Every structure is written in structure tokens, then in C-alpha cells.
Amino acid sequence: MTKIRLRYSKTGKAKYISHLDLMATMRRALLRAGIALKYSEGFNPHPYMSVALPLSVGCGSFCELMDVGLADGEGASGLPGLVTAKLPEGLEVFEAYAPTRKFCEIAWIGIDGTFHYDGGPPPDVCEMLSERFAAETVVIAKKTKRGVSDIDIAPHIRDMGFFGDGAISVAARISAQSPSISPDDIMNALGGGFEGLKPDFAAFARTGLFDANMKIFR
């Protein structure tokens, strides 16, 4: 089996494709592009496909990674264009290569976002948002496999900045794993006594994946 890593983007309407539907969509695109996939053995064989970090529905990304097992003899040459031609609008494979690192080495995610406030943002909102996320503790109720529990996300936010005077732009680098911090967690931190800072609508997109040394992960 040859393992190939795909780098792809998920934008526009494709942001609303769920993780399971994304896996099915990518599998069909690979097959329609004439790519011979490697399947597991047994009663219910399935193709070897795995995503680095599943993406929340509604969140876009310009840096998604997926490992795919190809049948012996297959290579990465020309694969991005072949697969993209079979994908729906909003999904684009822009690189394919042999992986050299494991997904467990991803430590940080770069995200950009935009906060929209009906009637305009509150006065000094950027300063107040910065103070909120620069606090020593930022405790939220986070849903996990074991249920809902309180977690302090402050140690898992490497940096976060807010700027603008209309729609407020957000740029941050947050923990990727153990624990994983999501845009939903950022929004949950604006509950309780911080409701006045919570936007009426927010949009986020992943912009980069990094290892523990803040080197771009590939």
C-alpha cells in the first residue's frame, strides 16, 4: 500500500458538509478520478482514509489534511487536479505527497474569524474582547465523550487578537489536541457576564496547522 497525504480546502457551501459526508464525498471523488484505493480485508472492507482533525460543520478551512491508502503502483502525480475535478464546489485538493509525520504531532491550529454585531459593535469591543481572552482563567462548559465538564481554556490559547471598527476580525492560534479548542469554545467563553461582547453572528476558518515548535505541519 502507498500512503498519500492530501492537502485541501473546504470553503463556501462545502463548509456545511458533515465529517461523515465529507469522507464519503472524498471517497467517491477518488474513485471517479480513477484512483485505485487500498481496502481493508474482512467481511466489510473499507478504504484506508483518515482526516487529521475533523472540522466542525460551518467552519471553513484552507489547510485540511487527509491520508489515503492507494493500491500498489499508484502515485501522487497529477492527483490533485484529477480529484478536484470530481469534487463539489468548495472542496479543492491543492497538494498530494508522501507523509513523513504523524497527525498526533499537530499541536496548534491557526484560525481567522469575523464577529458581526447587529447595529454595530459595542464601544471598545476589541479591547474588552482582548481582556477577556487574556485573563488568567477562561472557564467554559465543554462537551466531551464523558459528558459536559468545566475546562479552563486560557492555557490552550497561544495568542488571540481582535481588530476593526465594523465587523471585528479575529486571529488566533489555539490548541489542536489534548484538549482540542474549537471556535464554539471561543463563543461559549462569551456567555454569562460577557454576553454584551458576544456577536450576533460569527464565521471562522482554519488557516494553518503547526507542531509544538510552531513549525507548519505537513
Summary of the structure (lengths in Angstrom):
residues: 218
radius of gyration: 19.4
end to end distance: 20.2
largest distance: 62.0
contacts: 626
relative contact order: 0.20
helix: 24%
strand: 37%
